[in-house]
Amino acid sequence: MNAPNAADRLARADADVKVVRTACPHDCPDTCGMLVTVKDGVAVKIQGDPSMPFSEGTLCTKVSHYLERSYAPDRLLHPLRRSGPKGAGEFRRVSWDEALDEIAARLKALAASPEGAESILPLNYAGTMGMVQYSSMDRRFFHRLGASLLDRTLCSSAGKAGLKATLGASVGMDPERFSEARLIILWGANPIVSNLHLWPRVLEAKRRGAKVIAIDPYRSLSAEKCTEHVAPLPGTDGALALGLMHVLVAEDLIDRDYIARCTLGFGEFAERLQQYTPEWAARICGLRVEEVVQLARDYGSAKPAAIRLNYGMQRHAGGGIAARTIACLPALTGAWRDAAGGILLSTADFYDFDHAALERPDLLAGRTPRVINHAAIGEALTGAQPPVRAVIVYNNNPVAVCPDAEKVVAGFKREDLFCVVMDSFLTDTADYADIVLPATTQLEHYDVHKSYGHLYVLANNPAIAPVGEALPNSEVFRRLAARMGYDESCFRDSDEDICRAALGSASPRMQGIAWEVVKESGWQRLRVDERFAPFADGGFPTPSGKCEFYSAWLRDQGFDPLPFFNPPAESAASSPELARQYPLAFLSPPARNFLNSSFANLKRFRDQEGEPHLEMHRDDADARGIAGGDRVRVFNERGSYTLRARVNDKPRRGVVVAPSVWWRKFSPDGRNANSVTSQRTADLGGGATFYDCLVEVEKA
């Protein structure tokens, strides 16, 4: 279990000091254990929990300054009601009773209207990943109300669906074993920025002689430190994987025993692979044939070989099928035999939390409300029928983070849209709210966390009392439920009751994991082997129990059951006329000092990030008369915004990169990268296609 009494040792240094075990809540695979030192009711120090095996006592630069977030001078402290025009950010203070009474009255009236409760939409996402504040009392409330359902698709849904088709679920290798791999492929992954605690394990493998290869159209901070960098055109990752597998089969670099015992559909798949030659893949990807062949040989000969797949590569029109195709690689070579082999996109589905107990879908009582896609929220707010008349926004800043932002803003500007925002800060979205409710930060409430990048359950204990009049999301929905007259006992569950419910699964992996134990110790590993090789002998969570090269699940949805190349929607190959007008592929990956839109309001991190900037290849800049430091305008038919050019060789030619996402109110022209991104959705899972985007750039 934990290293002996790390928190107790810290606390004993001063009898007036307590040290509280907490967990990082943010949308990051690392889900770090944390220790918060509190003196006289004030949090005075935050640090990583040295006993937590995956994060090992370190925090990223953002969360290591989390106290500045909790005690920020612009922190929202009281409920507010709009006093000026929408978007102006003008409010007056009101009481909690006044705010909640008005919200309940508006929701009751809408539920009783001819359009019904489907005119109400919860609009939340992953501003906190804890089960209590993200996915419990709120879901119960909206299920009981019968509100429209939100399909939360902004980040990962295409890749998750792709993995489900091949592996059966969002599952993969144990990231703690990456240090033992002989070959590591970082496929669309930049762990220095977005998976910090994997990076030391990658470096350890490299020190031991492993080859580390980055596959990314952009030479990221991580790619700069790899053994090799392969830079395909955006949206062509699936084609690259098919080309690699052609070489693997043609040169017999495959594990025929593993294929025979643990896979489904190899014969048909091998026949199809004949058409996907390395020459074909190189042409599609904009690579040299030699790069494709050598990468295949490296992967096929290294034992064990690990792939860290990340979500950037699935944010295009063919992203789900691309993830499904790449996930075939380790079964083809038998990489799953070793704990240090396989692929990792997410570990989330290894956690068998009791989501039915958390969310209570039975409260729908047979109703089937419509589903609205988060990635197309601009379209929904401006054109859905029946119209969306009310939105409750929490753990989310859609005006900043959703695609096709000008349409999103148009929706939030509607005078007939009743908008409630629950947040710790006056976000871009809160500027359009009718009611703003102050939310607690992670230091001020209970929660229980799983991870999508390791195998540990973590507890979050409140370290301090809520600042000002802030309330946890769970408490807000309890109070609203009471005002709506909902008398089901689940609306009286405490936050700790919810934590217990989350861990109440009968799954073997959850055995021995109990809230009281996790609360005290800070973390517990899932009940899996120390050297966890989940599919060494097959046992995939697919219908067949095998890795499915042939997927009946896809076939039944009308998709090709075998892997194929599904191209991006906006590229020179798939839309040549559009590409003549907008010839540059636009990527907006995470900025190192922000986490989606979190932290982007704090001056420390804006200063470290500098200003919104666009990285350009020298050839692309020269062709447009652009020099480093020039202010440039990025534009397409959806919109435009301005930022500062940085001319270097980090993006491949034909690609421009804008680290994101800046709040609009802190950007030079009040816009950000999502002014040019599209509401188009991916082939699987309804996923957002942020990186399927053509633009032109000119001097501003």
BAPATI-665580 format. One record per residue (C-alpha): residue in three letters; x, z, y. Coordinates in steps of 0.02 Angstrom, whole numbers, padded with zeros to 5 digits, always signed. Last residue first. Example, Ala and Ser with C-alpha at 12.3 -4.5 7.8 and 13.67 -1.06 7.14 Angstrom:
! BAPATI-665580
SER+00684+00357-00053
ALA+00615+00390-00225
***
This chain:
! BAPATI-665580
ALA-00130-02023+02055
LYS-00008-02133+01960
GLU-00097-02212+01814
VAL-00139-02167+01635
GLU-00257-02256+01517
VAL-00354-02171+01381
LEU-00400-02183+01196
CYS-00471-02034+01102
ASP-00483-01985+00920
TYR-00390-01821+00945
PHE-00543-01720+01000
THR-00647-01782+00853
ALA-00762-01633+00822
GLY-00818-01604+00643
GLY-00990-01648+00575
GLY-00933-01584+00405
LEU-00871-01752+00342
ASP-00852-01921+00430
ALA-00804-01846+00597
THR-00912-01825+00751
ARG-00918-01924+00914
GLN-00937-01807+01063
SER-00783-01887+01143
THR-00634-01825+01242
VAL-00599-01882+01422
SER-00662-01736+01528
ASN-00610-01626+01383
ALA-00430-01629+01443
ASN-00471-01530+01600
ARG-00570-01537+01761
GLY-00576-01439+01925
ASP-00457-01559+02014
PRO-00296-01457+02006
SER-00348-01352+01855
PHE-00380-01165+01866
LYS-00570-01182+01883
ARG-00573-01306+01739
TRP-00498-01180+01620
TRP-00345-01256+01540
VAL-00349-01305+01356
SER-00226-01376+01320
PRO-00057-01460+01299
ALA-00080-01641+01360
VAL+00003-01770+01247
VAL+00017-01957+01272
VAL+00038-02080+01127
GLY+00085-02265+01135
ARG+00269-02233+01099
ARG+00292-02074+00998
PRO+00267-01914+01094
LYS+00423-01806+01119
ASP+00536-01938+01197
ASN+00524-01877+01375
VAL+00430-01904+01538
ARG+00332-01755+01601
ALA+00187-01808+01710
ARG+00085-01683+01811
LEU-00105-01675+01797
THR-00262-01765+01853
TYR-00429-01786+01767
SER-00541-01926+01709
GLY-00710-01967+01635
ARG-00804-02041+01488
GLU-00755-02224+01515
ASN-00571-02180+01510
PHE-00451-02085+01622
VAL-00288-01990+01641
ARG-00232-01981+01822
VAL-00051-01942+01862
ARG+00046-01828+01977
ASP+00227-01878+01969
GLY+00352-01748+01907
GLY+00436-01863+01782
ALA+00423-02042+01840
ILE+00277-02164+01824
GLY+00292-02348+01863
ARG+00164-02391+01730
ALA+00279-02482+01608
ASP+00411-02350+01643
ALA+00294-02210+01587
ASP+00248-02296+01424
ASP+00431-02336+01386
ARG+00485-02158+01428
HIS+00360-02080+01309
MET+00236-01971+01401
GLU+00198-01785+01408
LEU+00051-01741+01520
HIS+00047-01579+01618
PRO-00074-01444+01673
GLU+00028-01315+01768
GLY+00167-01192+01731
GLU+00131-01127+01555
GLN+00224-00966+01594
ASP+00133-00947+01760
ARG-00035-00979+01675
PHE+00013-00849+01545
ARG+00054-00710+01667
LYS-00092-00757+01780
LEU-00224-00722+01647
ASN-00367-00848+01645
ALA-00290-00955+01508
PHE-00281-00802+01395
SER-00422-00869+01286
SER-00467-01052+01315
ASN-00400-01113+01148
LEU-00262-00985+01127
PHE-00152-01006+01280
ASN+00036-00985+01307
ARG+00094-01116+01182
ALA-00032-01246+01237
PRO-00141-01301+01092
PRO-00148-01488+01056
SER-00228-01614+01175
LEU-00190-01788+01105
PHE-00226-01952+01194
ALA-00190-02121+01113
LEU-00140-02246+01248
PRO-00207-02424+01265
TYR-00367-02396+01366
GLN-00429-02568+01419
ARG-00342-02667+01282
ALA-00379-02523+01163
LEU-00566-02540+01192
GLU-00558-02723+01141
PRO-00448-02683+00991
SER-00565-02550+00917
SER-00510-02515+00738
ALA-00330-02576+00744
ALA-00287-02530+00925
SER-00366-02361+00899
GLU-00528-02269+00939
ALA-00638-02242+00787
PRO-00500-02170+00678
PRO-00478-02250+00508
ASN-00555-02200+00340
PHE-00423-02237+00209
PHE-00484-02209+00031
PRO-00494-02065-00091
LEU-00620-02090-00233
PRO-00804-02039-00231
ASP-00845-02166-00094
PHE-00974-02078+00011
GLY-01163-02083-00007
GLN-01190-01895-00010
ASP-01206-01895-00200
ARG-01039-01986-00212
LEU-00955-01853-00108
TRP-01012-01715-00226
ALA-00972-01828-00375
SER-00791-01819-00319
TYR-00660-01921-00415
PHE-00484-01859-00377
GLU-00564-01692-00415
CYS-00445-01548-00445
LYS-00527-01468-00596
GLY-00658-01335-00628
SER-00783-01476-00649
PRO-00903-01416-00514
THR-00754-01373-00403
PRO-00685-01195-00381
PHE-00519-01248-00461
GLY-00473-01163-00625
GLY-00322-01272-00654
ASP-00179-01188-00748
ALA-00064-01151-00601
PHE-00217-01158-00487
PRO-00210-00992-00394
ALA-00023-00960-00403
PHE-00021-00783-00332
ARG+00145-00698-00362
GLU+00080-00525-00319
ASP-00075-00564-00420
VAL-00243-00556-00332
ARG-00356-00412-00282
LEU-00358-00454-00097
ARG-00228-00362+00002
GLN-00284-00211+00101
TRP-00263-00174+00286
GLY-00271-00041+00420
SER-00243+00105+00302
GLU-00383+00218+00362
LYS-00513+00085+00403
VAL-00465-00015+00250
VAL-00497+00134+00135
GLU-00661+00184+00217
TRP-00719+00003+00218
ALA-00689-00025+00034
ILE-00576-00149-00056
GLY-00559-00089-00236
GLN-00634-00249-00306
MET-00643-00389-00179
ARG-00548-00520-00281
PRO-00658-00483-00431
SER-00812-00532-00329
ALA-00950-00401-00326
SER-00963-00414-00137
GLY-00994-00259-00032
LEU-00852-00287+00092
ALA-00961-00361+00228
ALA-01094-00227+00201
ARG-00967-00089+00233
CYS-00915-00170+00397
ILE-01099-00187+00445
ASP-01130-00003+00414
GLU-00977+00031+00522
ASP-01056-00067+00663
SER-01214+00036+00645
ASP-01367-00035+00558
ARG-01528-00013+00660
PHE-01571-00197+00664
CYS-01559-00199+00474
SER-01706-00079+00466
GLU-01831-00213+00515
ASP-01927-00160+00671
TYR-01911-00314+00780
GLY-02013-00275+00936
MET-01924-00398+01050
ARG-01857-00254+01154
ALA-01786-00173+00997
ALA-01704-00336+00945
LEU-01627-00352+01119
ARG-01551-00179+01105
ARG-01478-00216+00934
PHE-01417-00386+00998
VAL-01321-00304+01140
GLU-01251-00174+01020
SER-01178-00307+00905
ASN-01098-00400+01050
PRO-01003-00242+01094
LEU-01047-00165+01263
ALA-00956-00162+01430
GLU-01016-00038+01561
GLY-00844-00006+01634
VAL-00710-00015+01499
PRO-00778+00029+01327
ALA-00698+00188+01260
ILE-00524+00167+01190
ALA-00441+00133+01022
PRO-00591+00063+00929
ASN-00543+00034+00747
ASN-00512-00141+00682
ALA-00495-00158+00495
LEU-00399-00293+00402
VAL-00426-00386+00238
TYR-00268-00471+00178
LEU-00236-00638+00091
HIS-00153-00748+00223
GLY-00189-00894+00342
TYR-00378-00907+00354
SER-00396-00721+00379
LYS-00527-00588+00347
HIS-00576-00460+00476
VAL-00678-00302+00495
ASP-00737-00238+00663
TYR-00762-00081+00765
HIS-00761-00084+00955
GLU-00660-00054+01113
LEU-00482-00116+01086
GLN-00546-00288+01033
THR-00623-00321+01204
THR-00797-00264+01252
ALA-00922-00382+01330
PRO-00995-00379+01506
LEU-01163-00469+01515
VAL-01191-00618+01632
ILE-01369-00673+01671
ASP-01420-00840+01750
ALA-01260-00919+01691
TYR-01173-01073+01763
ASP-01015-00983+01822
ALA-01013-00898+01652
THR-00964-01064+01574
ASP-00803-01081+01674
THR-00769-00900+01625
LEU-00810-00743+01724
PHE-00719-00625+01608
SER-00756-00503+01467
ASP-00896-00611+01401
MET-01082-00621+01361
VAL-01161-00772+01444
VAL-01349-00795+01463
CYS-01420-00964+01516
PHE-01600-01011+01552
LEU-01604-01200+01564
ASP-01738-01264+01685
GLU-01614-01275+01830
ARG-01504-01390+01728
LYS-01322-01367+01779
PHE-01274-01316+01602
GLY-01323-01485+01535
ALA-01231-01582+01670
VAL-01078-01475+01635
VAL-01083-01524+01451
LYS-01102-01708+01500
GLU-00948-01694+01610
ALA-00858-01605+01470
ASP-00861-01746+01344
PRO-00790-01626+01215
CYS-00818-01436+01213
VAL-00682-01314+01265
ALA-00700-01281+01452
VAL-00889-01289+01479
PRO-00908-01219+01303
ASN-00825-01050+01336
ASN-00863-00954+01177
ASN-00864-00781+01099
TYR-01041-00771+01171
VAL-01164-00894+01247
ILE-01352-00868+01233
VAL-01437-01033+01274
ALA-01615-01060+01334
ARG-01729-01211+01359
VAL-01654-01333+01233
PRO-01769-01482+01245
PRO-01886-01533+01104
GLN-01809-01655+01092
ALA-01623-01650+01133
GLY-01563-01754+01281
THR-01456-01663+01409
LEU-01416-01499+01322
ALA-01404-01581+01151
GLU-01293-01723+01210
GLY-01173-01601+01292
ILE-01179-01492+01136
ALA-01112-01633+01027
ALA-00966-01537+00950
HIS-01080-01386+00927
ASN-01198-01486+00817
ILE-01378-01429+00830
VAL-01476-01382+00674
ARG-01666-01381+00676
PRO-01757-01226+00616
THR-01810-01213+00434
ARG-01935-01069+00421
GLY-01956-00987+00251
ALA-01945-00808+00311
LEU-01800-00842+00430
LEU-01760-00658+00403
ASP-01696-00707+00231
PRO-01542-00777+00320
ARG-01482-00596+00334
GLU-01316-00625+00425
LEU-01205-00486+00359
ALA-01293-00456+00193
ALA-01297-00643+00160
HIS-01116-00656+00213
ASP-01056-00536+00079
PHE-00869-00564+00099
ASP-00792-00660-00044
TYR-00625-00690+00037
PHE-00534-00827-00059
ASP-00639-00948+00044
ALA-00536-00917+00202
THR-00365-00962+00131
SER-00351-01116+00241
LEU-00251-01277+00253
LEU-00121-01233+00125
ILE-00053-01350-00008
GLY+00034-01325-00173
GLY+00198-01247-00223
ALA+00279-01077-00196
ALA+00168-00991-00325
ASP+00221-01127-00448
ARG+00111-01235-00560
TRP+00016-01300-00408
ALA+00154-01428-00375
GLY+00095-01525-00528
THR+00145-01690-00446
LEU-00028-01768-00437
ALA-00110-01598-00414
PRO-00001-01566-00261
LEU-00048-01732-00178
CYS-00237-01732-00193
ALA-00258-01621-00039
ILE-00192-01764+00068
THR-00343-01869+00019
ARG-00475-01736+00055
ALA-00392-01700+00224
ALA-00399-01886+00266
ILE-00580-01899+00203
GLY-00629-01761+00324
GLY-00530-01834+00468
GLY-00596-02011+00467
ALA-00676-02002+00640
HIS-00536-01896+00711
ARG-00496-01711+00722
GLN-00434-01696+00542
MET-00247-01711+00585
GLY-00256-01569+00710
TYR-00321-01445+00582
ASN-00161-01401+00493
LEU-00084-01445+00326
ARG+00061-01338+00268
ILE+00124-01429+00114
ALA+00235-01340-00013
ALA+00351-01416-00143
PRO+00422-01317-00289
LYS+00509-01416-00358
ALA+00571-01565-00256
SER+00571-01735-00343
GLY+00398-01803-00299
TYR+00401-01743-00119
ASP+00573-01814-00081
ARG+00529-01976-00169
ALA+00368-01994-00072
LEU+00455-01958+00093
GLN+00588-02086+00049
VAL+00460-02221+00013
VAL+00360-02192+00172
GLU+00512-02185+00284
GLU+00587-02339+00204
VAL+00430-02439+00243
ARG+00459-02403+00427
LEU+00316-02320+00519
GLY+00171-02377+00628
CYS+00045-02289+00517
ILE-00057-02441+00466
ARG+00096-02552+00442
ALA+00192-02417+00348
ALA+00043-02383+00235
TRP+00025-02566+00188
GLU+00211-02584+00152
PRO+00207-02421+00053
THR+00073-02502-00055
TYR-00107-02443-00052
GLN-00182-02579-00164
GLN-00113-02502-00324
LEU-00186-02333-00276
ARG-00358-02393-00334
GLU-00301-02406-00514
ALA-00221-02235-00506
PHE-00384-02161-00439
GLU-00489-02238-00578
GLY-00373-02167-00710
PHE-00350-01999-00621
GLY-00535-01957-00616
LEU-00533-01769-00643
THR-00382-01653-00637
CYS-00317-01499-00728
ARG-00273-01543-00907
ALA-00224-01727-00899
ILE-00152-01717-00724
TYR-00051-01562-00768
ASP+00023-01651-00920
ARG+00055-01811-00823
ASP+00155-01725-00687
ILE+00198-01866-00568
LEU+00357-01949-00505
ASP+00321-02098-00617
GLU+00396-02223-00494
ALA+00232-02318-00472
VAL+00129-02158-00475
LEU+00231-02069-00341
VAL+00251-02229-00240
HIS+00063-02259-00233
MET+00039-02073-00194
LEU+00149-02087-00040
GLY+00054-02239+00022
LEU-00112-02148-00001
ALA-00045-01997+00095
LEU+00013-02110+00237
ALA-00157-02193+00246
GLY-00241-02023+00257
ASP-00125-01972+00399
THR-00173-02125+00503
GLY-00276-02036+00637
PRO-00137-02030+00767
LEU+00003-02154+00733
PRO+00134-02087+00615
ALA+00285-01985+00674
VAL+00397-01926+00532
HIS+00518-01789+00587
GLU+00661-01730+00478
THR+00760-01571+00446
CYS+00642-01473+00556
LYS+00685-01383+00718
GLU+00617-01514+00839
ALA+00461-01528+00732
SER+00422-01345+00767
LEU+00428-01363+00956
SER+00325-01521+00938
ARG+00391-01698+00918
TYR+00220-01780+00932
PRO+00141-01907+00812
ASP+00160-01770+00679
ILE+00229-01757+00504
ALA+00365-01624+00506
ILE+00487-01616+00360
VAL+00580-01460+00302
LYS+00713-01486+00167
ALA+00752-01326+00075
GLY+00932-01265+00068
ARG+00912-01077+00066
ARG+00923-01073+00256
LYS+00777-01197+00259
ALA+00673-01083+00149
GLU+00710-00938+00267
LEU+00663-01047+00416
VAL+00494-01088+00337
ARG+00466-00903+00300
PRO+00511-00861+00480
TRP+00383-00992+00537
LEU+00235-00928+00438
HIS+00219-00780+00557
LEU+00197-00891+00709
ASN+00052-00997+00649
SER-00009-01081+00810
VAL+00138-01110+00926
ILE+00292-01091+00816
PRO+00181-01149+00671
ASN+00160-01327+00736
ALA+00064-01410+00595
GLY+00004-01590+00584
TRP+00081-01595+00411
LEU+00222-01469+00402
ILE+00299-01526+00238
ILE+00407-01397+00150
LEU+00529-01440+00011
ARG+00626-01318-00099
ALA+00493-01183-00079
GLU+00538-00998-00094
SER+00509-00953+00089
PHE+00335-01030+00078
ARG+00281-00891-00041
GLU+00198-00780+00090
PRO+00082-00925+00129
ASP-00009-00901-00037
MET-00067-01073-00093
GLY-00237-01147-00054
VAL-00422-01119-00031
SER-00557-01189+00081
ALA-00669-01237-00064
GLY-00690-01352-00214
LEU-00513-01423-00219
THR-00547-01608-00188
ALA-00719-01620-00106
LYS-00709-01442-00038
LEU-00544-01484+00043
GLY-00623-01627+00138
ALA-00769-01518+00191
LYS-00649-01388+00258
GLY-00551-01523+00348
ALA-00706-01590+00435
SER-00768-01415+00481
SER-00609-01352+00560
CYS-00613-01334+00747
LEU-00767-01380+00847
THR-00896-01385+00708
ARG-01003-01229+00722
ASP-01172-01300+00669
LEU-01288-01197+00779
LEU-01461-01153+00714
SER-01613-01168+00827
ALA-01703-01003+00852
GLY-01821-00928+00723
LEU-01822-00757+00809
ARG-01781-00665+00648
HIS-01640-00786+00613
PHE-01580-00768+00792
PHE-01572-00579+00781
ARG-01494-00573+00608
ARG-01361-00698+00664
ASP-01319-00588+00814
MET-01314-00429+00710
SER-01185-00508+00594
SER-01067-00652+00627
TYR-00945-00642+00770
GLN-00942-00461+00832
VAL-00962-00380+00662
MET-00871-00510+00556
GLY-00718-00515+00667
MET-00657-00687+00721
THR-00670-00658+00908
GLY-00673-00802+01031
ALA-00723-00898+00875
TYR-00890-00978+00918
ASN-01056-00941+00998
LEU-01197-01044+01069
PRO-01359-00967+01007
LEU-01497-01092+01048
ILE-01677-01063+01105
SER-01799-01210+01111
GLU-01816-01186+00924
ALA-01912-01027+00966
GLY-02069-01126+01006
GLU-02095-01291+01095
PRO-02280-01249+01117
SER-02229-01085+01202
ALA-02234-00916+01114
ALA-02048-00918+01071
LEU-02010-00972+01249
ALA-02109-00828+01323
LYS-02030-00702+01206
LEU-01856-00766+01249
ARG-01887-00753+01436
ALA-01958-00577+01422
ALA-01813-00521+01312
ILE-01685-00589+01435
GLU-01772-00508+01583
ASP-01784-00339+01498
LEU-01602-00353+01445
ALA-01540-00382+01622
GLU-01648-00249+01705
ASP-01608-00121+01572
TRP-01422-00158+01582
SER-01426-00131+01770
VAL-01396-00269+01898
ARG-01246-00324+02000
ARG-01260-00481+02106
PHE-01190-00651+02063
GLU-01109-00808+02135
GLY-01008-00913+02012
ALA-01047-01075+02105
GLY-01088-01170+01946
LYS-01275-01145+01959
PRO-01326-01111+02139
GLY-01315-00934+02207
SER-01377-00759+02162
ARG-01354-00760+01974
ARG-01379-00592+01891
LEU-01237-00479+01836
PRO-01212-00344+01705
HIS-01065-00230+01744
LEU-00877-00219+01709
LEU-00815-00398+01699
ARG-00625-00395+01698
ASP-00549-00468+01857
PRO-00421-00327+01875
ALA-00367-00349+01693
TYR-00369-00188+01592
SER-00417-00262+01423
ARG-00321-00422+01455
GLU-00166-00336+01520
LEU-00173-00226+01365
TYR-00159-00386+01262
HIS+00021-00417+01318
SER+00090-00423+01141
VAL-00063-00531+01104
LYS+00002-00678+01204
THR+00187-00664+01160
CYS+00144-00668+00975
LEU+00148-00505+00881
THR+00277-00434+00762
GLY+00265-00285+00644
GLU+00279-00375+00478
SER+00142-00505+00510
PHE+00117-00541+00325
PRO+00159-00373+00248
MET+00067-00254+00366
SER+00174-00096+00370
PRO+00262-00142+00532
ASP+00095-00143+00625
GLY+00125-00253+00776
GLN+00129-00171+00945
ILE+00015-00115+01085
LYS+00058+00021+01210
VAL-00025+00126+01345
ALA-00208+00123+01294
VAL-00294+00252+01403
GLY-00400+00396+01335
ASP-00275+00530+01384
LYS-00138+00436+01291
VAL-00175+00293+01171
THR-00049+00196+01067
VAL-00121+00039+00988
LEU-00053-00018+00821
MET-00086-00196+00763
GLY-00114-00292+00601
CYS-00104-00478+00631
THR-00238-00608+00592
ASP-00107-00746+00556
PRO-00223-00897+00542
CYS-00265-00894+00728
ASP-00434-00889+00812
HIS-00413-00718+00890
PRO-00466-00545+00834
CYS-00295-00461+00813
ALA-00321-00306+00708
THR-00323-00120+00750
ARG-00248+00041+00685
VAL-00251+00179+00815
VAL-00105+00286+00872
LYS-00147+00450+00958
VAL-00050+00537+01095
ASP-00075+00714+01159
ALA+00032+00787+01018
ASP+00177+00676+01069
ALA+00307+00614+00946
ARG+00183+00649+00806
ALA+00084+00493+00854
LEU+00221+00370+00810
ARG+00251+00451+00642
ASP+00065+00450+00606
ALA+00052+00263+00643
ALA+00190+00221+00520
ASN+00118+00339+00388
PRO+00215+00276+00239
ALA+00229+00086+00232
ASN+00056+00029+00178
MET+00000+00000+00000
***
